[in-house]
Amino acid sequence: MIDKKSTKHIQSVFLSGDNNSNNNNNRSKDQFVSSKQLTLSKIYQAPTDIITQGLFDEVKQLANHHDKWLLVNIQSDSEFQSHLLNRDVFSDDSVKELIKCKLLLLCL
């Protein structure tokens, strides 16, 4: 049975963070959060492999020259729907193939 003195010592070590294992747990937690942020960033990233770079008029002329449609995607970092579009639509292989063959994608 644990006495009150031992219980208070355990509580003080736990609350103060003086325990080495607590520091290791914090490092592991930070690495996990960092890893999770990287994973989320990758999942919701813009489809850079299918985006045509340039100004609107330049890309419009390029699309006309190659006899392709111009798809303009207006996104906002503050709108979660924009990130969902990246994850759910533009990450799909069949959508990517369609865009590469028939369209030029311009993201603004």
N, C-alpha and C positions, 0 to 999 in steps of 0.2 A: 504494500500500500504506500502511496506517495504522500508525504507530509506537506503541510502548508508552505514551509520554507522552500522545498524543492519545487512546488507548483509555482511560487512567486518567481524563483530563479528562471524556470522554463519560460514563464510569461515574459519576463524582462528581456531575455535573450531573443525571443521571438519578436517582440515589439520593437526592440532597439535595432535589430538587424546586425548585431555583432557576430553572429554565427557565420563561419566560413561557408557552410552549405547554403545559407541564405544568399550570400554574394554570388555563389555559383548559380543558384536558381535564377537570380536577377539577370546574370549574363545569358543564361539559356533562354530566358523569357525574351530578352532584347533580341537575340539572334532569331528566335522564332517569329517575333513581330516583324523584324526586318525581312526575313525570308517570306513571310506571308504578304507583306507589302509588295515585294518583288513579283510574287506570283500573281497577285491581283492586278498589278500594273501590266503584266504581260497579257493577262486575260482580256483586259479592257483597252489595250492599246489600239491606236488607229492602224488601219490596214496599209502600212507603208509600202508593201510589195505590189499593191495595185493602184496606188494613188499617182496621178500624173501631176508633176510639179510645174508651176508656172502661174502667170496671171490669167484671169478669166479669158480675156480676148486672145491671148496666145494659145491657150488650150482649146478654145473654140475653133480657131483656125486649124490647129493640128487635127482635131476631130474631123473637121470638114475635109481636110486633105486626105485623111486615111479612111474616109467614108464610114465614120463611126458616130454613134450618138454620144453626146456629152451629158454625163450624170454629175450634177452638182450637189454635193452633200454639205449642208451648213450645220456645223456642230458647235456646241458650247461645252467647255470643260465643267461648267457649273450645272449642266443638265444631265442627270443620270441616264436619261433616255438615249442620249448620244453615245454613252459608253455601252449601253445595252445593244445598240445598233452595231457597234464594232464587234461585240462579243457574239451576238446571235446571228447576224446577217453576213457581215463582211469576213468573218472567219470561216464560213462554210465554203468548202472546196468547189462545189458546183457554182456558187455565186461568183467566186473568184474567177473561175474559168469563163463564165459568161461575160464578166466585165473585161477580162483580157481579150476576148475574141471580138466583142461587139461594141464595147463602150470605152470611153475615157472617163475616169473618175477624178473629179476635182473636189477636194475638201477645203472648205473655207471656215 
